[in-house]
Amino acid sequence: MNETVFRRILTAVTVLGILSIIALTVYTWLLYRDCSVLTYIANKG
Amino acid sequence: MRTKLMKQLASVFALILAFAAFDLAVWQGITRRYIDRHSDEMKRSSVAVSAFLPFDPDSRIVRVESGLTLSGDLPVLDGAAALYPMYAAFAHAVYPPDSVQFDGKDFTPESAVQYTNTRGAYKAVVDGTADVVFCAKPSAEQLAYAKEQGAELELVPIGKEAFVFVVSSDNPVDNLTVEQVRSIFSGQYTKWSEVGGDDTFIDAVQRNTGSGSQTAMLNFMGGIPMKRSLRGALSGRAIGYSFRYYAGDMAGTNGVKMLSLNGVSPDAAHIADGSYPVSSNFYAVYNKANDNENIPRLIDFILSEEGQQIVAQSGYVPLHAAE
């Protein structure tokens, strides 16, 4: 594989990975804001 | 050439795998704990207010025959989430139907029934935007705020309720002693195995300051400082506290169970006979300086046979149930 193409693929995967972490963090924060204590306890096992 | 390609593909694959593994760990360890199993209505509010609306034919509130209908300057009612279905039923029993207005999401400012929860209700009765509020005992901060504003609060006991400790329903522990609970919340016990459970850390969850249950918990601890362990928060099984009716019938959360304390379960009979160790009164609270003539009439009704019938049928324990 051409070195330039390889680097572009790595960059694209890294950007998508970071975006997925940001999306998951925002989703978790939104859930955290609305979650009741009882739900938290039930989910925690 | 072929080896180089294999290395490049392996690098890309390893990077994808690393991100996926990280996201999965966050999901398993943190995100899924907060997924609410409630309906949308319950997510918007800690109580499904519209399910207990006064004068709504589909309402789930208790209805009793009452010979009293208040008129004139109606006291504005407010209170704790755990007591909302009860004081909504008081309004239904003795207020005229046009006194309560609900816009589909919240009570309008003109409505004689409001719902702002314990913290909001105590502020409202001090500030004069509510006349009678239904809550557990006020916190030290709430009493200090009343004093600062020059308000003297009258607390009239109107019923009894158990303070309960809840764990996940798959937690093998069913009973704790009062001392064990205090040791858990003070951080002395850090693992469930120390109180007969499995070998996992304890996550002793606390409520926000000023909530009715947090004030009750501080009273229960009797001045012992509470701690929450980081290991427990990250990987432990949780324990929390609430009032019996809220944790049971009202919140309707599947997957939690209430613990017995000192071998006594928190059911109505044990609260009434005093054998459950942590039950306490809840109150109708008003400002002593408030001269609304309907306040004593409303309180008299609440303490009457009909009023106490509402307390009992709403799921709480009447004041004189054991007598």
Interface residues (C-beta under 8 A of the other chain):
Chain A: M1 F6 I9 L10 V13 T14 L16 G17 S20 I21 L24 T25 Y27 T28 L31 Y32 D34 C35 S36 V37 L38 T39 Y40 I41 A42 N43 K44 G45
Chain B: K4 L5 Q8 L9 S11 V12 L15 I16 A18 F19 F22 D23 V26 W27 I30 T31 R32 R33 Y34 I35 D36 R37 H38 K43 S46 V166 V167 S168 S169 D170 N171 D203 V205 R207 G236 R237 A238 I239 G240 S242 A247 A251 T253 N254 G255 V256
